[in-house]
Structures are given as structure tokens and as C-alpha cells.
Amino acid sequence: MNDQTIKADAGKPKVSLVPTQIIYAIAKVREYGNNKYPEGGPDNWKNVEIERYRDAAYRHLLEYIKDPHGYDKESGLPHLYHLACNVAFLCELETFNIKIRKTAEIKRNSAPPSDLSIEDIMKDYWIIQIMQNIKENKGIKPLPHKKKSLKSKINASANPVITRVSSISKKRYNKC
């Protein structure tokens, strides 16, 4: 019986189709990683650059191809388990990056507010900087006190959100 009035699960992934061994394999690698890198807690893997997971996945894939029954020398776990864990990290991080890119695209295509002041630009810019520094574990830097410093940082930025703010603010900044 597939009565959607009792349990509405139409269109949802049927996770029971996923082989359970991969979940156990990833859990073993995660336990090893949490013991090896306890600082930052169980979600510390989210603070690693995505390229490093790509490289690690590729290294473990090559080792697995070379010896399908081979084990990682450091952890003692199969290379295939490490490969699965790195791919899981990549799936999670790439999904997050897609959401960020879509949000940035929406912001870039939206019309700028007509009453944008230099103070608003500074607040937006520094909120973005603080978020980036936290993501990169650099901490929070103090706000600058000179408008010239802000202008040079905005112009040097390659961030699409900041670039949009920069293009809006150049005219207003020059009027200050």
C-alpha cells in the first residue's frame, strides 16, 4: 500500500536502496579522523579546502586500482574506505558551493538599492570579509577607519558579490 495520506514520501529518495557497507566504511574513516584531528570537533572536515579532498580521493583511488585489497599505511583502513569518505566530503561541500553560487548569482542579478551609502557598503563588505575569515580560520579583523583603504580593497576583490557592490559604490564613493 502506497497511501500518501498516511505517510507523504512521494518524490523523496529511498535511502534503503543505498548499500549499508559504505556507511560503515565512511564511519570508520571518520572515527579515525576525529581521533587524529580532535581540534575543531567532528565537523572540522568542513574547514578543509575542497581541492585537498579531490587530491586525497584521487590518491586513494590510484592506490585502490593498484591493489584493490590494499590498506592505508597510516590508518590501517582500506583505501576504498578513504576514497568513499573523501567522495562523501566532496558531495557535501560541492552541494554547499552550488547553493552559494546560486545565491551570489541571484544577488548579482538583482537591482541595487537606490539609497546605498558608503556606510552600507562598508557594512556589507566587512560582513563578507568576516565570513570568509571565519571560514578560513583567520579570525575577525577590525574595521578600517579610512575610506581609501575600503576603496582599494573593494577594487581588488574578485568576489562577485563585492564586485557588484564595488560597481554600485564607485560613483557614490567618489562623491564623498
N, C-alpha and C positions, 0 to 999 in steps of 0.2 A: 504494500500500500504506500503510495506517494502523495499523501494528503497534505497540501501546503497550508491548510488552515490549522493543522495541529503543530507542524514544525516547518517554518518557511526557510528552506535551504536551497531552493532552486537557484541555479547560477553560481553557487558557492563551490570552491574547489573541494573535491572529495579526497581529503588528505589520507584517508585509509588506503588509497592506491599507492602511496609512497612506501617503498621498501624501508622497513624499520632499521635495518642494519646501518644505513647511512647516518641515522640519527644517533645511534650508539657510537659510531666511529667519530663523528664530529664532537660528541660529548667527551670522549676520551682525550681528544686533542685539546679541547677547551679546558679540561681539568688540568692537563699538563701545563698549558699556557698560563692559567691562573696561578698555579704554584710557582712557575718560573718568573712571572711578572706580577707579583701581588699588588704593587702600587697602581693606583688608579681604579682598582676594583674590577669586577667581572666584565665591565663594558670598556675596558681600556683599549681593546682592539679597534674601537671606533676612532681613536686618535692617531691611527697609523695611515700614512699616505696610501692611496689606492694602488699606486704603481708597485709598491713593495709587496702587496698581496698578489698582484699579477706575476711578479717575478718569482715569488715563493711557489705559487701554483705551478708555474712552468717548470721550475726546478724539480718539484716533486713528481710532475707528470713525466719528465725525462727519466728520472730515477725509476719510476714505476714501469715505463716502457722497457728500460734496460733490464730490470728484474721485477716482474710482477709480484714476487713474493718478498721483495726487499723491505728492509726496515730502516727508519731514520736512525742514524748513529747516536744522536743526542737524546731523543725522546724514547727510543726503543719501540716506537709505534710504526705501523706500516706507512709507507709513502702514500699509499692510496687514501689513508685516513687524513693525512695532512693536506692532500690535494682536495678532498671533499670539504674540509674546514675552510681552506682558502677560497674555494669557489663559493661557499656559503657566505663568507665575508664579502666577496665581490658582488654577489647578488644583492645583499643588503645595502652596501654602500652605493652601488650603481642605481638602485631604486631611489635612494635618498638624493643622489645627484640629479637624477631626471626630474624629481619634484622641484628642486632648487632652480634648475634651468628653466622649467616651465613657469615658475613664479617670477623669475627675472625677466623672461620674455613678456609676460603679462605687464609687468611694471614698465618695461622699456617701451611697450606699445601704447601705454595709457597716456592720456593728455596730462601735461604738467599743471599743477595748480597755478592760478594767475597771481596769487598773493605770496609767492615764495620769497622769503627774506634770507639774508646771509646767515642769520641765526638758525633758521630752519635747515639750511644746507649743512651747517656745522653739526647740528644735532644728528641729522641723517648720516652724514659721513662718519662721525665718531661712533655711532651705534654699529655701523657696518664694520669699522675697524676693530671695535671691542669684540664683536662676534668672531671675526677672523682670528684675532689674537687668542681668544679663549680656545678656539678650535685647534690652533697651532701651539697651545700651551705656553704662550708668551706673556700671559697676564694682561692686566689693564694698564694702558699708558695714560698719563694725564693729558687733558685737552690743551692745545696750543693757545697762546694768547695773542698771536699775530695773525692778521688776515692773510698776509703774504705767504706764510707757511701753509695755510689751508689751501690757497690757490695753487701752489706748486704741487701739493700732494694730490689735489683733485686732478690737475692736468696730467700728472704722471701715472695716474691709475689706469689699469686695463680692465677693471671690473665694470661689467655692463651697466649695473645699477648706478655706480658712481659716475660713469661716463655720461649717463643720462642726466644726472644731477649737475654734472660739470657743464654740459651744453646749455642747460637751463640757466645756470648761475653766472656764466661768464659775463653776460650783459649786465646783470644786476651787480655783480662783484665790481666791475669797472666803474659803476656809478657811485660806489661807496667812497 
